[in-house]
Each structure stands twice: as structure tokens, then as C-alpha cells.
């Protein structure tokens, strides 16, 4: 199943979902964000379904290996969150 969304100029493109794809046969959800002006790539995220998703009453936990991210403008995000102070 695929859902597409129009661009909301009130949000940063990296926070504005363009496409949400449920890959049921692969137990994945793939998210593509809108592309910033003057960029050719979009940020993406992919989530894998937890192994215990079908257990009644189970607590679903996500771990790092169940999530992949491609972040456009990552260096700008580092500056925004002051992570550059950790560089040597």
C-alpha cells in the first residue's frame, strides 16, 4: 500500500513526509520525505516490523538494527544541534 502527501511549506522538507509505503510481504515500512529546493535527493527512513508483532499483549520494541536512515543535509543538522563542538 502506498500513500502520497502534498508538500507542506510550513515544515522543513526533512520533516514533511512525501510518500509512505507499507511493504507487507517484506514486513517493512518505507518513508520518503519531500526534497528541499535545490536538492536532488530526499531523506528516507525504513522500519522493520518487530519479530513479536503478532503476540497478544506483547510490548513492541524497536532496536537500531530495525531502522535505516538516509538523511540529506546531515552536516547542517550537526551544526544545528551543536555536535560540531565534539570534533577534534
PyMOL Python script that loads the backbone (N, CA, C, O; Angstrom):
from pymol import cmd

cmd.read_pdbstr("""\
ATOM      1  N   UNK A   1       0.844  -1.161   0.000  1.00  0.00           N
ATOM      2  CA  UNK A   1       0.000   0.000   0.000  1.00  0.00           C
ATOM      3  C   UNK A   1       0.897   1.234   0.000  1.00  0.00           C
ATOM      4  O   UNK A   1       1.925   1.272   0.676  1.00  0.00           O
ATOM      5  N   UNK A   2       0.493   2.231  -0.762  1.00  0.00           N
ATOM      6  CA  UNK A   2       1.295   3.443  -0.911  1.00  0.00           C
ATOM      7  C   UNK A   2       0.411   4.660  -0.665  1.00  0.00           C
ATOM      8  O   UNK A   2      -0.710   4.750  -1.165  1.00  0.00           O
ATOM      9  N   UNK A   3       0.955   5.608   0.130  1.00  0.00           N
ATOM     10  CA  UNK A   3       0.253   6.863   0.386  1.00  0.00           C
ATOM     11  C   UNK A   3       1.192   8.002  -0.001  1.00  0.00           C
ATOM     12  O   UNK A   3       2.376   7.981   0.334  1.00  0.00           O
ATOM     13  N   UNK A   4       0.655   9.000  -0.712  1.00  0.00           N
ATOM     14  CA  UNK A   4       1.447  10.169  -1.110  1.00  0.00           C
ATOM     15  C   UNK A   4       0.836  11.419  -0.498  1.00  0.00           C
ATOM     16  O   UNK A   4      -0.382  11.538  -0.372  1.00  0.00           O
ATOM     17  N   UNK A   5       1.713  12.354  -0.117  1.00  0.00           N
ATOM     18  CA  UNK A   5       1.273  13.566   0.548  1.00  0.00           C
ATOM     19  C   UNK A   5       1.821  14.799  -0.167  1.00  0.00           C
ATOM     20  O   UNK A   5       2.940  14.783  -0.679  1.00  0.00           O
ATOM     21  N   UNK A   6       1.028  15.857  -0.198  1.00  0.00           N
ATOM     22  CA  UNK A   6       1.463  17.122  -0.775  1.00  0.00           C
ATOM     23  C   UNK A   6       2.456  17.806   0.153  1.00  0.00           C
ATOM     24  O   UNK A   6       2.485  17.541   1.355  1.00  0.00           O
ATOM     25  N   UNK A   7       3.260  18.681  -0.412  1.00  0.00           N
ATOM     26  CA  UNK A   7       4.276  19.423   0.339  1.00  0.00           C
ATOM     27  C   UNK A   7       3.618  20.456   1.244  1.00  0.00           C
ATOM     28  O   UNK A   7       2.751  21.209   0.802  1.00  0.00           O
ATOM     29  N   UNK A   8       4.024  20.493   2.499  1.00  0.00           N
ATOM     30  CA  UNK A   8       3.590  21.491   3.461  1.00  0.00           C
ATOM     31  C   UNK A   8       4.750  22.453   3.676  1.00  0.00           C
ATOM     32  O   UNK A   8       5.709  22.112   4.368  1.00  0.00           O
ATOM     33  N   UNK A   9       4.682  23.630   3.107  1.00  0.00           N
ATOM     34  CA  UNK A   9       5.782  24.601   3.168  1.00  0.00           C
ATOM     35  C   UNK A   9       6.008  25.141   4.579  1.00  0.00           C
ATOM     36  O   UNK A   9       7.004  25.822   4.821  1.00  0.00           O
ATOM     37  N   UNK A  10       5.102  24.851   5.514  1.00  0.00           N
ATOM     38  CA  UNK A  10       5.284  25.286   6.899  1.00  0.00           C
ATOM     39  C   UNK A  10       6.243  24.376   7.665  1.00  0.00           C
ATOM     40  O   UNK A  10       6.623  24.687   8.794  1.00  0.00           O
ATOM     41  N   UNK A  11       6.634  23.255   7.058  1.00  0.00           N
ATOM     42  CA  UNK A  11       7.573  22.315   7.664  1.00  0.00           C
ATOM     43  C   UNK A  11       8.849  22.271   6.848  1.00  0.00           C
ATOM     44  O   UNK A  11       8.840  22.590   5.659  1.00  0.00           O
ATOM     45  N   UNK A  12       9.953  21.877   7.480  1.00  0.00           N
ATOM     46  CA  UNK A  12      11.177  21.591   6.743  1.00  0.00           C
ATOM     47  C   UNK A  12      10.922  20.344   5.904  1.00  0.00           C
ATOM     48  O   UNK A  12      10.179  19.456   6.321  1.00  0.00           O
ATOM     49  N   UNK A  13      11.522  20.276   4.743  1.00  0.00           N
ATOM     50  CA  UNK A  13      11.305  19.134   3.849  1.00  0.00           C
ATOM     51  C   UNK A  13      11.699  17.822   4.526  1.00  0.00           C
ATOM     52  O   UNK A  13      11.063  16.794   4.294  1.00  0.00           O
ATOM     53  N   UNK A  14      12.743  17.845   5.362  1.00  0.00           N
ATOM     54  CA  UNK A  14      13.188  16.636   6.054  1.00  0.00           C
ATOM     55  C   UNK A  14      12.205  16.169   7.127  1.00  0.00           C
ATOM     56  O   UNK A  14      12.350  15.069   7.660  1.00  0.00           O
ATOM     57  N   UNK A  15      11.213  16.988   7.447  1.00  0.00           N
ATOM     58  CA  UNK A  15      10.184  16.630   8.425  1.00  0.00           C
ATOM     59  C   UNK A  15       8.826  16.397   7.773  1.00  0.00           C
ATOM     60  O   UNK A  15       7.860  16.059   8.458  1.00  0.00           O
ATOM     61  N   UNK A  16       8.745  16.573   6.469  1.00  0.00           N
ATOM     62  CA  UNK A  16       7.479  16.540   5.739  1.00  0.00           C
ATOM     63  C   UNK A  16       7.415  15.274   4.875  1.00  0.00           C
ATOM     64  O   UNK A  16       8.123  15.175   3.872  1.00  0.00           O
ATOM     65  N   UNK A  17       6.591  14.329   5.247  1.00  0.00           N
ATOM     66  CA  UNK A  17       6.507  13.047   4.544  1.00  0.00           C
ATOM     67  C   UNK A  17       5.895  13.232   3.157  1.00  0.00           C
ATOM     68  O   UNK A  17       4.826  13.825   3.011  1.00  0.00           O
ATOM     69  N   UNK A  18       6.586  12.719   2.148  1.00  0.00           N
ATOM     70  CA  UNK A  18       6.101  12.759   0.764  1.00  0.00           C
ATOM     71  C   UNK A  18       5.401  11.448   0.401  1.00  0.00           C
ATOM     72  O   UNK A  18       4.375  11.443  -0.279  1.00  0.00           O
ATOM     73  N   UNK A  19       5.980  10.335   0.871  1.00  0.00           N
ATOM     74  CA  UNK A  19       5.448   9.028   0.493  1.00  0.00           C
ATOM     75  C   UNK A  19       5.643   8.044   1.642  1.00  0.00           C
ATOM     76  O   UNK A  19       6.706   7.980   2.260  1.00  0.00           O
ATOM     77  N   UNK A  20       4.610   7.298   1.902  1.00  0.00           N
ATOM     78  CA  UNK A  20       4.627   6.261   2.930  1.00  0.00           C
ATOM     79  C   UNK A  20       4.231   4.959   2.253  1.00  0.00           C
ATOM     80  O   UNK A  20       3.133   4.845   1.708  1.00  0.00           O
ATOM     81  N   UNK A  21       5.131   3.969   2.287  1.00  0.00           N
ATOM     82  CA  UNK A  21       4.893   2.703   1.601  1.00  0.00           C
ATOM     83  C   UNK A  21       4.938   1.568   2.616  1.00  0.00           C
ATOM     84  O   UNK A  21       5.927   1.397   3.329  1.00  0.00           O
ATOM     85  N   UNK A  22       3.859   0.797   2.673  1.00  0.00           N
ATOM     86  CA  UNK A  22       3.789  -0.387   3.518  1.00  0.00           C
ATOM     87  C   UNK A  22       4.133  -1.594   2.653  1.00  0.00           C
ATOM     88  O   UNK A  22       3.373  -1.964   1.759  1.00  0.00           O
ATOM     89  N   UNK A  23       5.271  -2.198   2.923  1.00  0.00           N
ATOM     90  CA  UNK A  23       5.725  -3.376   2.188  1.00  0.00           C
ATOM     91  C   UNK A  23       5.375  -4.608   3.022  1.00  0.00           C
ATOM     92  O   UNK A  23       6.227  -5.184   3.699  1.00  0.00           O
ATOM     93  N   UNK A  24       4.124  -4.988   2.957  1.00  0.00           N
ATOM     94  CA  UNK A  24       3.600  -6.055   3.828  1.00  0.00           C
ATOM     95  C   UNK A  24       4.321  -7.380   3.638  1.00  0.00           C
ATOM     96  O   UNK A  24       4.590  -8.081   4.613  1.00  0.00           O
ATOM     97  N   UNK A  25       4.634  -7.729   2.415  1.00  0.00           N
ATOM     98  CA  UNK A  25       5.282  -9.016   2.158  1.00  0.00           C
ATOM     99  C   UNK A  25       6.711  -9.061   2.705  1.00  0.00           C
ATOM    100  O   UNK A  25       7.260 -10.139   2.929  1.00  0.00           O
ATOM    101  N   UNK A  26       7.314  -7.875   2.919  1.00  0.00           N
ATOM    102  CA  UNK A  26       8.680  -7.801   3.437  1.00  0.00           C
ATOM    103  C   UNK A  26       8.719  -7.350   4.896  1.00  0.00           C
ATOM    104  O   UNK A  26       9.798  -7.220   5.475  1.00  0.00           O
ATOM    105  N   UNK A  27       7.546  -7.111   5.495  1.00  0.00           N
ATOM    106  CA  UNK A  27       7.449  -6.636   6.881  1.00  0.00           C
ATOM    107  C   UNK A  27       8.221  -5.337   7.094  1.00  0.00           C
ATOM    108  O   UNK A  27       8.959  -5.198   8.069  1.00  0.00           O
ATOM    109  N   UNK A  28       8.044  -4.381   6.168  1.00  0.00           N
ATOM    110  CA  UNK A  28       8.753  -3.100   6.223  1.00  0.00           C
ATOM    111  C   UNK A  28       7.797  -1.934   6.002  1.00  0.00           C
ATOM    112  O   UNK A  28       6.734  -2.074   5.397  1.00  0.00           O
ATOM    113  N   UNK A  29       8.211  -0.785   6.514  1.00  0.00           N
ATOM    114  CA  UNK A  29       7.559   0.488   6.196  1.00  0.00           C
ATOM    115  C   UNK A  29       8.660   1.402   5.683  1.00  0.00           C
ATOM    116  O   UNK A  29       9.689   1.571   6.338  1.00  0.00           O
ATOM    117  N   UNK A  30       8.447   1.986   4.523  1.00  0.00           N
ATOM    118  CA  UNK A  30       9.439   2.875   3.909  1.00  0.00           C
ATOM    119  C   UNK A  30       8.843   4.284   3.825  1.00  0.00           C
ATOM    120  O   UNK A  30       7.751   4.474   3.290  1.00  0.00           O
ATOM    121  N   UNK A  31       9.577   5.275   4.363  1.00  0.00           N
ATOM    122  CA  UNK A  31       9.134   6.672   4.357  1.00  0.00           C
ATOM    123  C   UNK A  31      10.102   7.490   3.531  1.00  0.00           C
ATOM    124  O   UNK A  31      11.314   7.418   3.734  1.00  0.00           O
ATOM    125  N   UNK A  32       9.576   8.265   2.602  1.00  0.00           N
ATOM    126  CA  UNK A  32      10.369   9.218   1.827  1.00  0.00           C
ATOM    127  C   UNK A  32       9.851  10.606   2.143  1.00  0.00           C
ATOM    128  O   UNK A  32       8.647  10.862   2.105  1.00  0.00           O
ATOM    129  N   UNK A  33      10.780  11.501   2.455  1.00  0.00           N
ATOM    130  CA  UNK A  33      10.416  12.875   2.775  1.00  0.00           C
ATOM    131  C   UNK A  33      10.514  13.736   1.526  1.00  0.00           C
ATOM    132  O   UNK A  33      11.138  13.340   0.542  1.00  0.00           O
ATOM    133  N   UNK A  34       9.907  14.896   1.562  1.00  0.00           N
ATOM    134  CA  UNK A  34       9.977  15.812   0.423  1.00  0.00           C
ATOM    135  C   UNK A  34      11.402  16.301   0.219  1.00  0.00           C
ATOM    136  O   UNK A  34      12.212  16.290   1.146  1.00  0.00           O
ATOM    137  N   UNK A  35      11.697  16.725  -0.990  1.00  0.00           N
ATOM    138  CA  UNK A  35      13.023  17.217  -1.354  1.00  0.00           C
ATOM    139  C   UNK A  35      13.079  18.721  -1.170  1.00  0.00           C
ATOM    140  O   UNK A  35      12.186  19.447  -1.607  1.00  0.00           O
ATOM    141  N   UNK A  36      14.149  19.185  -0.512  1.00  0.00           N
ATOM    142  CA  UNK A  36      14.357  20.622  -0.362  1.00  0.00           C
ATOM    143  C   UNK A  36      14.614  21.239  -1.736  1.00  0.00           C
ATOM    144  O   UNK A  36      15.089  20.564  -2.649  1.00  0.00           O
ATOM    145  N   UNK A  37      14.297  22.520  -1.874  1.00  0.00           N
ATOM    146  CA  UNK A  37      14.640  23.238  -3.094  1.00  0.00           C
ATOM    147  C   UNK A  37      16.150  23.160  -3.288  1.00  0.00           C
ATOM    148  O   UNK A  37      16.904  23.200  -2.316  1.00  0.00           O
ATOM    149  N   UNK A  38      16.582  23.052  -4.508  1.00  0.00           N
ATOM    150  CA  UNK A  38      17.993  22.976  -4.900  1.00  0.00           C
ATOM    151  C   UNK A  38      18.665  21.673  -4.458  1.00  0.00           C
ATOM    152  O   UNK A  38      19.894  21.608  -4.433  1.00  0.00           O
ATOM    153  N   UNK A  39      17.915  20.657  -4.116  1.00  0.00           N
ATOM    154  CA  UNK A  39      18.471  19.348  -3.761  1.00  0.00           C
ATOM    155  C   UNK A  39      17.970  18.317  -4.767  1.00  0.00           C
ATOM    156  O   UNK A  39      16.915  18.492  -5.378  1.00  0.00           O
ATOM    157  N   UNK A  40      18.736  17.243  -4.932  1.00  0.00           N
ATOM    158  CA  UNK A  40      18.303  16.196  -5.862  1.00  0.00           C
ATOM    159  C   UNK A  40      17.922  14.911  -5.139  1.00  0.00           C
ATOM    160  O   UNK A  40      17.377  13.991  -5.750  1.00  0.00           O
ATOM    161  N   UNK A  41      18.207  14.843  -3.838  1.00  0.00           N
ATOM    162  CA  UNK A  41      17.905  13.630  -3.072  1.00  0.00           C
ATOM    163  C   UNK A  41      16.966  13.961  -1.920  1.00  0.00           C
ATOM    164  O   UNK A  41      16.932  15.088  -1.425  1.00  0.00           O
ATOM    165  N   UNK A  42      16.215  12.965  -1.513  1.00  0.00           N
ATOM    166  CA  UNK A  42      15.296  13.101  -0.391  1.00  0.00           C
ATOM    167  C   UNK A  42      15.778  12.246   0.769  1.00  0.00           C
ATOM    168  O   UNK A  42      16.427  11.220   0.568  1.00  0.00           O
ATOM    169  N   UNK A  43      15.460  12.672   1.977  1.00  0.00           N
ATOM    170  CA  UNK A  43      15.735  11.852   3.150  1.00  0.00           C
ATOM    171  C   UNK A  43      14.769  10.679   3.162  1.00  0.00           C
ATOM    172  O   UNK A  43      13.632  10.798   2.704  1.00  0.00           O
ATOM    173  N   UNK A  44      15.220   9.553   3.683  1.00  0.00           N
ATOM    174  CA  UNK A  44      14.369   8.363   3.758  1.00  0.00           C
ATOM    175  C   UNK A  44      14.550   7.671   5.106  1.00  0.00           C
ATOM    176  O   UNK A  44      15.559   7.851   5.788  1.00  0.00           O
ATOM    177  N   UNK A  45      13.567   6.893   5.461  1.00  0.00           N
ATOM    178  CA  UNK A  45      13.638   6.023   6.640  1.00  0.00           C
ATOM    179  C   UNK A  45      12.956   4.711   6.296  1.00  0.00           C
ATOM    180  O   UNK A  45      12.009   4.667   5.510  1.00  0.00           O
ATOM    181  N   UNK A  46      13.455   3.647   6.899  1.00  0.00           N
ATOM    182  CA  UNK A  46      12.851   2.342   6.707  1.00  0.00           C
ATOM    183  C   UNK A  46      12.797   1.628   8.051  1.00  0.00           C
ATOM    184  O   UNK A  46      13.785   1.586   8.784  1.00  0.00           O
ATOM    185  N   UNK A  47      11.649   1.076   8.361  1.00  0.00           N
ATOM    186  CA  UNK A  47      11.439   0.366   9.613  1.00  0.00           C
ATOM    187  C   UNK A  47      11.071  -1.080   9.323  1.00  0.00           C
ATOM    188  O   UNK A  47      10.279  -1.353   8.421  1.00  0.00           O
ATOM    189  N   UNK A  48      11.640  -2.003  10.083  1.00  0.00           N
ATOM    190  CA  UNK A  48      11.279  -3.417  10.007  1.00  0.00           C
ATOM    191  C   UNK A  48      10.284  -3.728  11.117  1.00  0.00           C
ATOM    192  O   UNK A  48      10.372  -3.179  12.215  1.00  0.00           O
ATOM    193  N   UNK A  49       9.356  -4.597  10.827  1.00  0.00           N
ATOM    194  CA  UNK A  49       8.352  -4.990  11.813  1.00  0.00           C
ATOM    195  C   UNK A  49       9.021  -5.805  12.929  1.00  0.00           C
ATOM    196  O   UNK A  49       9.817  -6.698  12.639  1.00  0.00           O
ATOM    197  N   UNK A  50       8.711  -5.513  14.198  1.00  0.00           N
ATOM    198  CA  UNK A  50       9.279  -6.303  15.298  1.00  0.00           C
ATOM    199  C   UNK A  50       8.909  -7.774  15.172  1.00  0.00           C
ATOM    200  O   UNK A  50       7.822  -8.110  14.701  1.00  0.00           O
ATOM    201  N   UNK A  51       9.812  -8.645  15.593  1.00  0.00           N
ATOM    202  CA  UNK A  51       9.584 -10.091  15.447  1.00  0.00           C
ATOM    203  C   UNK A  51       8.380 -10.583  16.241  1.00  0.00           C
ATOM    204  O   UNK A  51       7.779 -11.595  15.881  1.00  0.00           O
ATOM    205  N   UNK A  52       8.019  -9.883  17.316  1.00  0.00           N
ATOM    206  CA  UNK A  52       6.905 -10.347  18.153  1.00  0.00           C
ATOM    207  C   UNK A  52       5.623  -9.554  17.896  1.00  0.00           C
ATOM    208  O   UNK A  52       4.786  -9.440  18.791  1.00  0.00           O
ATOM    209  N   UNK A  53       5.459  -9.015  16.718  1.00  0.00           N
ATOM    210  CA  UNK A  53       4.324  -8.158  16.418  1.00  0.00           C
ATOM    211  C   UNK A  53       2.982  -8.865  16.579  1.00  0.00           C
ATOM    212  O   UNK A  53       1.973  -8.214  16.849  1.00  0.00           O
ATOM    213  N   UNK A  54       2.958 -10.178  16.419  1.00  0.00           N
ATOM    214  CA  UNK A  54       1.683 -10.903  16.452  1.00  0.00           C
ATOM    215  C   UNK A  54       1.356 -11.525  17.813  1.00  0.00           C
ATOM    216  O   UNK A  54       0.338 -12.203  17.957  1.00  0.00           O
ATOM    217  N   UNK A  55       2.227 -11.294  18.819  1.00  0.00           N
ATOM    218  CA  UNK A  55       1.969 -11.830  20.152  1.00  0.00           C
ATOM    219  C   UNK A  55       0.967 -10.940  20.876  1.00  0.00           C
ATOM    220  O   UNK A  55       1.172  -9.732  21.001  1.00  0.00           O
ATOM    221  N   UNK A  56      -0.090 -11.532  21.339  1.00  0.00           N
ATOM    222  CA  UNK A  56      -1.135 -10.779  22.031  1.00  0.00           C
ATOM    223  C   UNK A  56      -0.574 -10.183  23.326  1.00  0.00           C
ATOM    224  O   UNK A  56      -0.004 -10.900  24.149  1.00  0.00           O
ATOM    225  N   UNK A  57      -0.739  -8.875  23.499  1.00  0.00           N
ATOM    226  CA  UNK A  57      -0.283  -8.186  24.699  1.00  0.00           C
ATOM    227  C   UNK A  57       1.204  -7.935  24.757  1.00  0.00           C
ATOM    228  O   UNK A  57       1.705  -7.481  25.786  1.00  0.00           O
ATOM    229  N   UNK A  58       1.927  -8.215  23.692  1.00  0.00           N
ATOM    230  CA  UNK A  58       3.383  -8.034  23.682  1.00  0.00           C
ATOM    231  C   UNK A  58       3.751  -6.556  23.636  1.00  0.00           C
ATOM    232  O   UNK A  58       3.029  -5.741  23.061  1.00  0.00           O
ATOM    233  N   UNK A  59       4.871  -6.226  24.242  1.00  0.00           N
ATOM    234  CA  UNK A  59       5.428  -4.888  24.137  1.00  0.00           C
ATOM    235  C   UNK A  59       6.351  -4.877  22.926  1.00  0.00           C
ATOM    236  O   UNK A  59       7.321  -5.632  22.861  1.00  0.00           O
ATOM    237  N   UNK A  60       6.037  -4.011  21.974  1.00  0.00           N
ATOM    238  CA  UNK A  60       6.844  -3.946  20.757  1.00  0.00           C
ATOM    239  C   UNK A  60       8.021  -3.006  20.989  1.00  0.00           C
ATOM    240  O   UNK A  60       7.841  -1.846  21.358  1.00  0.00           O
ATOM    241  N   UNK A  61       9.200  -3.511  20.772  1.00  0.00           N
ATOM    242  CA  UNK A  61      10.401  -2.704  20.924  1.00  0.00           C
ATOM    243  C   UNK A  61      11.158  -2.672  19.619  1.00  0.00           C
ATOM    244  O   UNK A  61      11.289  -3.679  18.923  1.00  0.00           O
ATOM    245  N   UNK A  62      11.654  -1.488  19.303  1.00  0.00           N
ATOM    246  CA  UNK A  62      12.454  -1.298  18.106  1.00  0.00           C
ATOM    247  C   UNK A  62      13.908  -1.140  18.518  1.00  0.00           C
ATOM    248  O   UNK A  62      14.218  -0.431  19.476  1.00  0.00           O
ATOM    249  N   UNK A  63      14.785  -1.794  17.800  1.00  0.00           N
ATOM    250  CA  UNK A  63      16.217  -1.661  18.050  1.00  0.00           C
ATOM    251  C   UNK A  63      16.866  -1.005  16.834  1.00  0.00           C
ATOM    252  O   UNK A  63      16.240  -0.863  15.784  1.00  0.00           O
ATOM    253  N   UNK A  64      18.101  -0.617  16.988  1.00  0.00           N
ATOM    254  CA  UNK A  64      18.821   0.073  15.924  1.00  0.00           C
ATOM    255  C   UNK A  64      18.918  -0.711  14.626  1.00  0.00           C
ATOM    256  O   UNK A  64      18.949  -0.120  13.547  1.00  0.00           O
ATOM    257  N   UNK A  65      18.966  -2.025  14.716  1.00  0.00           N
ATOM    258  CA  UNK A  65      19.075  -2.835  13.503  1.00  0.00           C
ATOM    259  C   UNK A  65      17.748  -2.985  12.771  1.00  0.00           C
ATOM    260  O   UNK A  65      17.691  -3.611  11.712  1.00  0.00           O
ATOM    261  N   UNK A  66      16.686  -2.420  13.324  1.00  0.00           N
ATOM    262  CA  UNK A  66      15.369  -2.480  12.689  1.00  0.00           C
ATOM    263  C   UNK A  66      15.018  -1.159  12.008  1.00  0.00           C
ATOM    264  O   UNK A  66      13.877  -0.955  11.593  1.00  0.00           O
ATOM    265  N   UNK A  67      15.991  -0.272  11.893  1.00  0.00           N
ATOM    266  CA  UNK A  67      15.743   1.071  11.374  1.00  0.00           C
ATOM    267  C   UNK A  67      16.928   1.515  10.537  1.00  0.00           C
ATOM    268  O   UNK A  67      18.077   1.388  10.960  1.00  0.00           O
ATOM    269  N   UNK A  68      16.651   2.035   9.351  1.00  0.00           N
ATOM    270  CA  UNK A  68      17.692   2.596   8.486  1.00  0.00           C
ATOM    271  C   UNK A  68      17.295   4.010   8.106  1.00  0.00           C
ATOM    272  O   UNK A  68      16.119   4.293   7.875  1.00  0.00           O
ATOM    273  N   UNK A  69      18.281   4.897   8.042  1.00  0.00           N
ATOM    274  CA  UNK A  69      18.009   6.296   7.720  1.00  0.00           C
ATOM    275  C   UNK A  69      19.017   6.799   6.703  1.00  0.00           C
ATOM    276  O   UNK A  69      20.210   6.511   6.799  1.00  0.00           O
ATOM    277  N   UNK A  70      18.530   7.553   5.727  1.00  0.00           N
ATOM    278  CA  UNK A  70      19.386   8.359   4.864  1.00  0.00           C
ATOM    279  C   UNK A  70      18.940   9.797   5.082  1.00  0.00           C
ATOM    280  O   UNK A  70      17.811  10.160   4.751  1.00  0.00           O
ATOM    281  N   UNK A  71      19.826  10.611   5.638  1.00  0.00           N
ATOM    282  CA  UNK A  71      19.464  11.978   5.996  1.00  0.00           C
ATOM    283  C   UNK A  71      20.207  12.964   5.090  1.00  0.00           C
ATOM    284  O   UNK A  71      21.436  13.035   5.117  1.00  0.00           O
ATOM    285  N   UNK A  72      19.456  13.722   4.291  1.00  0.00           N
ATOM    286  CA  UNK A  72      20.035  14.773   3.468  1.00  0.00           C
ATOM    287  C   UNK A  72      20.379  15.930   4.394  1.00  0.00           C
ATOM    288  O   UNK A  72      19.650  16.201   5.348  1.00  0.00           O
ATOM    289  N   UNK A  73      21.474  16.605   4.121  1.00  0.00           N
ATOM    290  CA  UNK A  73      21.925  17.770   4.894  1.00  0.00           C
ATOM    291  C   UNK A  73      22.287  17.385   6.320  1.00  0.00           C
ATOM    292  O   UNK A  73      22.018  18.148   7.249  1.00  0.00           O
ATOM    293  N   UNK A  74      22.881  16.236   6.508  1.00  0.00           N
ATOM    294  CA  UNK A  74      23.216  15.784   7.850  1.00  0.00           C
ATOM    295  C   UNK A  74      24.184  16.736   8.530  1.00  0.00           C
ATOM    296  O   UNK A  74      24.066  16.974   9.732  1.00  0.00           O
ATOM    297  N   UNK A  75      25.146  17.290   7.785  1.00  0.00           N
ATOM    298  CA  UNK A  75      26.119  18.203   8.392  1.00  0.00           C
ATOM    299  C   UNK A  75      25.445  19.455   8.937  1.00  0.00           C
ATOM    300  O   UNK A  75      25.882  20.003   9.949  1.00  0.00           O
ATOM    301  N   UNK A  76      24.381  19.915   8.274  1.00  0.00           N
ATOM    302  CA  UNK A  76      23.649  21.066   8.786  1.00  0.00           C
ATOM    303  C   UNK A  76      22.911  20.713  10.066  1.00  0.00           C
ATOM    304  O   UNK A  76      22.778  21.554  10.956  1.00  0.00           O
ATOM    305  N   UNK A  77      22.432  19.490  10.170  1.00  0.00           N
ATOM    306  CA  UNK A  77      21.780  19.054  11.401  1.00  0.00           C
ATOM    307  C   UNK A  77      22.778  18.987  12.545  1.00  0.00           C
ATOM    308  O   UNK A  77      22.448  19.331  13.681  1.00  0.00           O
ATOM    309  N   UNK A  78      23.991  18.547  12.254  1.00  0.00           N
ATOM    310  CA  UNK A  78      25.019  18.502  13.293  1.00  0.00           C
ATOM    311  C   UNK A  78      25.293  19.897  13.838  1.00  0.00           C
ATOM    312  O   UNK A  78      25.411  20.086  15.048  1.00  0.00           O
ATOM    313  N   UNK A  79      25.393  20.863  12.951  1.00  0.00           N
ATOM    314  CA  UNK A  79      25.623  22.233  13.379  1.00  0.00           C
ATOM    315  C   UNK A  79      24.444  22.733  14.206  1.00  0.00           C
ATOM    316  O   UNK A  79      24.629  23.388  15.232  1.00  0.00           O
ATOM    317  N   UNK A  80      23.252  22.426  13.762  1.00  0.00           N
ATOM    318  CA  UNK A  80      22.044  22.863  14.455  1.00  0.00           C
ATOM    319  C   UNK A  80      22.005  22.323  15.885  1.00  0.00           C
ATOM    320  O   UNK A  80      21.559  23.028  16.790  1.00  0.00           O
ATOM    321  N   UNK A  81      22.452  21.116  16.101  1.00  0.00           N
ATOM    322  CA  UNK A  81      22.407  20.509  17.424  1.00  0.00           C
ATOM    323  C   UNK A  81      23.745  20.624  18.167  1.00  0.00           C
ATOM    324  O   UNK A  81      23.943  19.978  19.196  1.00  0.00           O
ATOM    325  N   UNK A  82      24.655  21.441  17.645  1.00  0.00           N
ATOM    326  CA  UNK A  82      25.940  21.726  18.289  1.00  0.00           C
ATOM    327  C   UNK A  82      26.833  20.500  18.465  1.00  0.00           C
ATOM    328  O   UNK A  82      27.643  20.456  19.391  1.00  0.00           O
ATOM    329  N   UNK A  83      26.697  19.512  17.592  1.00  0.00           N
ATOM    330  CA  UNK A  83      27.568  18.356  17.652  1.00  0.00           C
ATOM    331  C   UNK A  83      28.963  18.684  17.114  1.00  0.00           C
ATOM    332  O   UNK A  83      29.909  17.933  17.351  1.00  0.00           O
ATOM    333  N   UNK A  84      29.094  19.783  16.404  1.00  0.00           N
ATOM    334  CA  UNK A  84      30.413  20.160  15.889  1.00  0.00           C
ATOM    335  C   UNK A  84      31.370  20.472  17.019  1.00  0.00           C
ATOM    336  O   UNK A  84      32.581  20.444  16.796  1.00  0.00           O
ATOM    337  N   UNK A  85      30.906  20.763  18.203  1.00  0.00           N
ATOM    338  CA  UNK A  85      31.791  21.025  19.330  1.00  0.00           C
ATOM    339  C   UNK A  85      32.560  19.791  19.757  1.00  0.00           C
ATOM    340  O   UNK A  85      33.562  19.898  20.465  1.00  0.00           O
ATOM    341  N   UNK A  86      32.098  18.604  19.330  1.00  0.00           N
ATOM    342  CA  UNK A  86      32.766  17.366  19.673  1.00  0.00           C
ATOM    343  C   UNK A  86      33.853  17.000  18.673  1.00  0.00           C
ATOM    344  O   UNK A  86      34.604  16.053  18.906  1.00  0.00           O
ATOM    345  N   UNK A  87      33.955  17.725  17.572  1.00  0.00           N
ATOM    346  CA  UNK A  87      35.002  17.432  16.580  1.00  0.00           C
ATOM    347  C   UNK A  87      36.366  17.816  17.143  1.00  0.00           C
ATOM    348  O   UNK A  87      36.480  18.762  17.923  1.00  0.00           O
ATOM    349  N   UNK A  88      37.396  17.078  16.745  1.00  0.00           N
ATOM    350  CA  UNK A  88      38.741  17.396  17.207  1.00  0.00           C
ATOM    351  C   UNK A  88      39.537  18.036  16.104  1.00  0.00           C
ATOM    352  O   UNK A  88      40.703  18.378  16.302  1.00  0.00           O
TER     353      UNK A  88
END
""", "prot")
cmd.dss("prot")
cmd.show_as("cartoon", "prot")
cmd.util.cbc("prot")
cmd.orient("prot")
